[in-house]
Structures are given as structure tokens and as C-alpha cells.
């Protein structure tokens, strides 16, 4: 993490994980995403410090996340997002490395274009979907859209990053700040610029305290900034990706690096 951001983070008050879950779980919310370099983020942090607390667990304020994303062989989840379809479903297993637990997460969009996230706690970290997980995915899809997902899922990309979570002292708003992003698939990896951050504000109406502060610093949301979709495009796994090029450029994704062989992941998915 950028040293200037780490030092600025030390000035925040803290909130525990239990406090966050009781105050600002925000499983149904409107999101805005911003891609910001460290030198532009610092002035906003100076304003955040009086209004937000930072999540702290075991003395740590930045946590490593390792996430596995799942899609079908035609990458329909990716192309649904690329084409801007309202009904879409994103499936991932997220391993909270520092906290030592894992969740299956299903993200959908409702009629307001709000994000609805459903989670199932897993007994152990996994790179695959078990029978219980598949049933949970179908149940989540049926609850919102009236039908099960109804297509096979396989692991397509993984990513790691460090996350900071800020929680507003008043109301239920929160914000995540991700840095050190690395995307991998088929023994290839690409990393974002080390001083680049993805901020995601989460509020009931999509225009919260953090959004107002960021606008005052002349920072505006970046459209089409799904980390999953950016990763799929950056790794060359999809044929169409123009919608995500602005986000890819802002993140300053470096050249692909070959990794030692690990496990089989499809290198090229078919276009929808």
C-alpha cells in the first residue's frame, strides 16, 4: 500500500467487524465506483477522517482478499454486464485471508439497478462449487428473477487485493478502498498500478457523504468498473471489452506475466 495512504489511515477512529455488520452490512445498496491515484485520494481522506471510522481487526486496517469468480463456458455473466442487461448474476467465492473465513457470494441487480448481495458462509476455502453452493445460487436467482440460474459454472479468474473499509459514523453508509490488484487465469497474471485505488461507495440512494466529498475534490465515478469484467478483459479471456477500456487504462494494468503452472483454467472463453 502507498505509504502516504497508510499514514493517513492511522488518523481514523476504528470500528470492529461486529460493529460494521450491525451498523452497515449494506447487502442491498446503490454503488458508485471511482478509480483514483494516491495523490488525488489524500485530500479526500483528510475530509473522511472526521466522518468515517475504519474497520480494524487484530490491529490491522487493511486486509487481503482472494476471490475466485465463476461463469459458464460462454461467459454469459460477463457479456450480460458488457451489454448492460438489467437481469444479471455474478458468482464468486471470496476468501478473507486475514480473518480466516470464506463466503460464497451471489450479486444480482433489482428493478432499481441496486445491487443485491446474498452470502453463504463456507466451512473452508474452496475453488469449486459444491452441491449446496449450486442450490444456494439457484435459490438466490429464483428469489429475485423467478427462475433458477440454470447454467453450468466453472472457475474462470482469480484476483487478490488489499481492502480498507470505512464506515460512516452517522447512518448506514460505508465505503471500500481496494489497492494492489492482481488478476490471474491460465497461469497468466496482470497487476494494476501500485498507487491506484478503486473506491466503491455504498449507500441507500447512491449519493452519500463520501460521494459528496469526492465530487468536491473533482473526482467522479468511473463507469463500467466491475473488477471481474476488467480482469476478464485484461487477461484476454473475452472478445469484446470496449466498455471496460477506460477503467483498464486508469488502473494502468501492466504487461501480462507468466506464472508457474497451478491448475487448469480456460484461457479463452467463447463470445456470447
C-alpha positions as CSV (number, residue, x, y, z in Angstrom):
1,X,0.0,0.0,0.0
2,X,1.1,3.5,-0.7
3,X,2.9,4.8,2.4
4,X,1.1,8.2,2.4
5,X,-2.3,6.4,2.5
6,X,-1.2,4.1,5.2
7,X,0.0,7.1,7.3
8,X,-3.3,8.9,6.7
9,X,-5.2,5.8,7.7
10,X,-3.6,5.9,11.2
11,X,-5.6,9.1,12.0
12,X,-9.0,7.4,11.7
13,X,-11.1,6.1,14.6
14,X,-11.9,2.4,14.4
15,X,-14.9,0.1,14.2
16,X,-14.9,-3.7,14.9
17,X,-16.2,-6.3,12.5
18,X,-19.3,-6.9,14.7
19,X,-19.9,-3.2,14.7
20,X,-19.7,-3.0,11.0
21,X,-22.1,-5.9,10.5
22,X,-24.6,-4.5,12.9
23,X,-24.4,-0.9,11.6
24,X,-23.6,-1.1,7.9
25,X,-23.9,-4.5,6.3
26,X,-25.4,-2.8,3.2
27,X,-26.3,-6.1,1.3
28,X,-28.8,-4.1,-0.7
29,X,-27.4,-0.7,-1.8
30,X,-26.6,1.6,-4.7
31,X,-22.9,1.7,-5.6
32,X,-20.6,4.2,-7.2
33,X,-17.0,3.3,-8.2
34,X,-14.1,5.6,-8.5
35,X,-10.5,4.9,-9.8
36,X,-8.2,7.3,-8.0
37,X,-4.4,7.7,-7.8
38,X,-2.9,8.1,-4.3
39,X,-2.1,11.8,-4.7
40,X,-5.7,12.6,-5.5
41,X,-7.1,10.4,-2.7
42,X,-5.1,12.0,0.1
43,X,-7.2,15.3,0.2
44,X,-10.4,13.2,0.3
45,X,-9.0,11.2,3.2
46,X,-8.5,14.4,5.1
47,X,-12.2,15.0,4.9
48,X,-13.2,11.4,5.5
49,X,-11.4,11.2,8.9
50,X,-14.0,13.4,10.7
51,X,-17.0,11.4,9.3
52,X,-15.9,7.8,9.0
53,X,-14.3,5.1,11.1
54,X,-12.0,2.4,9.7
55,X,-12.6,-1.3,10.1
56,X,-9.9,-2.8,12.4
57,X,-9.4,-6.5,13.2
58,X,-6.5,-7.6,15.3
59,X,-4.7,-4.3,15.0
60,X,-4.9,-4.4,11.1
61,X,-6.7,-1.8,9.0
62,X,-6.0,-3.3,5.5
63,X,-6.9,-6.9,4.7
64,X,-6.0,-9.3,1.9
65,X,-8.9,-10.7,-0.1
66,X,-8.5,-13.6,-2.5
67,X,-11.5,-14.1,-4.8
68,X,-12.5,-16.8,-7.3
69,X,-15.1,-15.8,-10.0
70,X,-17.3,-18.3,-11.8
71,X,-19.0,-18.1,-15.1
72,X,-20.3,-20.5,-17.8
73,X,-18.2,-21.6,-20.9
74,X,-19.9,-18.8,-22.9
75,X,-19.0,-16.2,-20.3
76,X,-22.7,-15.1,-20.1
77,X,-22.2,-13.4,-16.8
78,X,-19.5,-11.2,-18.3
79,X,-21.5,-10.5,-21.5
80,X,-24.7,-9.7,-19.6
81,X,-22.7,-7.0,-17.8
82,X,-21.0,-5.8,-21.0
83,X,-24.4,-5.5,-22.7
84,X,-25.9,-3.6,-19.8
85,X,-28.6,-6.1,-19.1
86,X,-30.7,-5.4,-16.0
87,X,-31.0,-9.1,-15.1
88,X,-27.5,-10.3,-14.4
89,X,-25.8,-12.5,-11.9
90,X,-22.2,-12.6,-10.6
91,X,-20.9,-15.6,-8.6
92,X,-17.7,-15.7,-6.6
93,X,-16.1,-17.3,-3.6
94,X,-14.3,-14.8,-1.5
95,X,-11.6,-15.8,1.0
96,X,-10.9,-13.3,3.7
97,X,-7.3,-14.3,4.2
98,X,-6.6,-12.3,7.4
99,X,-9.9,-13.1,9.1
100,X,-9.7,-16.8,8.1
101,X,-13.2,-17.3,6.7
102,X,-14.8,-17.7,3.3
103,X,-18.1,-16.9,1.7
104,X,-19.9,-17.8,-1.5
105,X,-21.4,-14.5,-2.8
106,X,-24.1,-14.0,-5.4
107,X,-24.6,-10.5,-6.7
108,X,-27.7,-9.5,-8.6
109,X,-29.5,-6.3,-9.8
110,X,-33.0,-5.4,-8.8
111,X,-35.5,-3.2,-10.7
112,X,-33.9,0.0,-9.3
113,X,-30.5,-1.1,-10.6
114,X,-29.5,-1.6,-7.0
115,X,-27.0,-4.3,-6.1
116,X,-28.5,-7.2,-4.1
117,X,-25.8,-9.4,-2.5
118,X,-26.5,-12.8,-0.9
119,X,-23.9,-14.7,1.0
120,X,-23.4,-18.3,2.2
121,X,-20.6,-18.9,4.8
122,X,-18.4,-21.8,3.8
123,X,-16.8,-24.3,6.1
124,X,-13.4,-23.9,4.4
125,X,-11.8,-22.1,1.5
126,X,-12.6,-23.6,-1.9
127,X,-12.0,-23.1,-5.6
128,X,-15.1,-25.1,-6.6
129,X,-18.9,-25.0,-6.2
130,X,-20.4,-27.9,-4.2
131,X,-24.0,-29.1,-4.4
132,X,-25.0,-26.9,-1.5
133,X,-23.4,-23.9,-3.2
134,X,-25.2,-24.5,-6.5
135,X,-28.5,-24.9,-4.8
136,X,-27.9,-21.6,-3.0
137,X,-27.1,-19.8,-6.3
138,X,-30.3,-21.1,-7.9
139,X,-32.4,-20.1,-4.9
140,X,-31.0,-16.5,-4.9
141,X,-31.6,-16.2,-8.6
142,X,-35.2,-17.6,-8.3
143,X,-36.0,-15.3,-5.4
144,X,-35.2,-12.1,-7.4
145,X,-35.9,-13.2,-11.1
146,X,-38.4,-16.1,-10.7
147,X,-36.2,-18.8,-12.3
148,X,-33.0,-20.7,-11.2
149,X,-29.7,-19.6,-12.9
150,X,-29.9,-22.8,-15.0
151,X,-26.4,-22.8,-16.5
152,X,-23.1,-24.6,-15.6
153,X,-20.5,-22.7,-13.8
154,X,-16.7,-23.1,-13.7
155,X,-13.9,-21.1,-12.2
156,X,-12.6,-18.5,-14.7
157,X,-10.4,-15.9,-13.0
158,X,-9.0,-15.2,-9.6
159,X,-7.8,-11.9,-8.1
160,X,-6.2,-10.6,-5.0
161,X,-6.1,-7.1,-3.5
162,X,-5.8,-5.2,-0.2
163,X,-9.0,-3.7,1.1
164,X,-9.7,-0.9,3.5
165,X,-13.3,-0.4,4.8
166,X,-14.6,2.9,6.0
167,X,-18.0,3.2,7.9
168,X,-19.9,6.4,8.3
169,X,-20.4,7.4,12.0
170,X,-23.9,8.5,11.2
171,X,-26.3,6.4,9.1
172,X,-25.5,3.1,7.3
173,X,-23.2,4.2,4.6
174,X,-19.8,2.6,4.0
175,X,-17.0,2.6,1.5
176,X,-14.4,0.1,0.4
177,X,-11.0,1.1,-0.9
178,X,-9.0,-1.5,-2.9
179,X,-5.4,-1.4,-4.0
180,X,-2.7,-3.8,-5.1
181,X,-5.0,-5.5,-7.5
182,X,-3.7,-8.6,-9.3
183,X,-5.7,-10.7,-11.8
184,X,-4.8,-14.3,-12.8
185,X,-6.0,-17.0,-15.1
186,X,-4.4,-19.9,-17.1
187,X,-1.0,-19.2,-15.4
188,X,-1.1,-15.5,-16.5
189,X,-1.2,-12.5,-14.2
190,X,-1.7,-8.8,-14.6
191,X,-1.3,-6.2,-11.9
192,X,-2.7,-2.7,-11.6
193,X,-0.5,0.3,-10.8
194,X,0.7,0.2,-7.2
195,X,-0.6,3.7,-6.4
196,X,-4.0,3.2,-7.9
197,X,-7.1,2.7,-5.8
198,X,-10.7,1.6,-6.5
199,X,-13.2,3.2,-4.2
200,X,-16.7,1.9,-4.0
201,X,-19.2,3.9,-2.1
202,X,-22.3,2.1,-0.9
203,X,-25.4,4.0,0.2
204,X,-29.1,3.6,0.2
205,X,-29.7,6.2,-2.6
206,X,-26.3,6.2,-4.3
207,X,-25.4,9.8,-3.3
208,X,-23.9,9.6,0.2
209,X,-21.4,11.5,2.3
210,X,-18.4,10.0,0.5
211,X,-19.8,10.8,-3.0
212,X,-20.3,14.5,-2.0
213,X,-16.7,14.7,-0.6
214,X,-15.2,13.1,-3.8
215,X,-17.2,15.4,-6.0
216,X,-15.8,18.4,-4.0
217,X,-12.3,17.1,-4.9
218,X,-13.4,17.0,-8.6
219,X,-13.4,13.1,-8.6
220,X,-16.2,11.4,-10.4
221,X,-17.4,7.9,-10.7
222,X,-15.8,5.6,-13.3
223,X,-18.5,3.8,-15.3
224,X,-18.1,0.1,-16.1
225,X,-15.6,-0.6,-13.4
226,X,-16.5,-4.2,-12.4
227,X,-13.3,-5.8,-11.2
228,X,-14.5,-9.1,-12.6
229,X,-15.1,-7.7,-16.1
230,X,-11.9,-5.6,-16.1
231,X,-10.0,-8.8,-15.1
232,X,-11.6,-10.9,-17.8
233,X,-10.7,-8.2,-20.4
234,X,-7.2,-7.6,-19.1
235,X,-6.4,-11.3,-19.2
236,X,-7.6,-11.6,-22.8
237,X,-10.4,-14.1,-22.0
238,X,-13.2,-12.3,-23.9
239,X,-13.6,-11.0,-27.5
240,X,-15.5,-7.8,-26.7
241,X,-14.3,-5.4,-24.0
242,X,-14.5,-1.8,-25.3
243,X,-16.9,-0.8,-22.5
244,X,-14.2,-1.6,-19.9
245,X,-11.2,0.1,-21.7
246,X,-11.4,3.4,-19.7
247,X,-11.2,1.6,-16.4
248,X,-8.4,-0.6,-17.6
249,X,-6.4,2.5,-18.7
250,X,-7.0,4.3,-15.4
251,X,-5.8,1.3,-13.5
252,X,-2.6,1.2,-15.5
253,X,-2.6,-2.5,-15.9
254,X,0.9,-3.8,-16.7
255,X,2.0,-6.4,-19.1
256,X,0.9,-10.0,-18.6
257,X,3.3,-12.1,-16.6
258,X,3.6,-15.9,-17.0
259,X,3.2,-17.8,-13.7
260,X,4.3,-21.3,-12.7
261,X,1.6,-23.8,-13.6
262,X,-1.0,-24.3,-10.9
263,X,-4.4,-25.7,-12.0
264,X,-6.3,-25.7,-15.3
265,X,-8.3,-22.6,-16.1
266,X,-9.8,-22.0,-19.6
267,X,-7.6,-19.4,-21.4
268,X,-10.2,-18.3,-23.9
269,X,-13.9,-18.3,-23.4
270,X,-16.3,-18.2,-26.3
271,X,-18.1,-14.9,-27.1
272,X,-21.8,-14.8,-26.3
